[in-house]
Amino acid sequence: MFIGALVLVATLAFTVARLTSPAPAAPAVAPSVVALPPTTTATSTLGTLPPVTSTSASAIDWRLIRSAADLPSAVQCRDNVEPISIPATASAPAAIACASKLADDETLYFWYAGTPDERYRAITAAMAKLKHVHAGPNWVAGGMVTPTMGRIGGDVYQ
């Protein structure tokens, strides 16, 4: 009888605590697709880019990219493989190559393109070497396998 009373009291105390405690905060969920910023009117001094063939929303949060060092986290490179750094050349800004979670683990090349001239150089370098090229406001991605490149999105050049 005594144990039964203890169980009853414990159950009531648990129920009261559960009913009076605040609801747990909703878990922070990153958006699955980040909208692109308005189109900028800045043009490159190096030339005119080819026409964009299509545009789609991108899962890459361009606001997180302020330099090439930000690319691995922004494009969600796999943690178990170190991204390959590719130094800048006269014709292309610095880039990385990594298996991106946003591209269903396809290995893609990513360039930081902080200025219109860097964007021009990155897009033209990607188009010269890769089959599929997408670009956001401050990044360019290129790959060889999947035209959509998962959820990379952005402006499609080829």
Secondary structure by P-SEA (a helix, b strand, c coil): caaaaaaaaaaaaaaaaaaaccccccccccccbbbbcccccccccccccccccbbbbbccccccccccccccccccccccccbbbbbbccccccccccccccccccbbbbbbbccaaaaaaaaaaaaacccccccccccccccccccccccccccccc
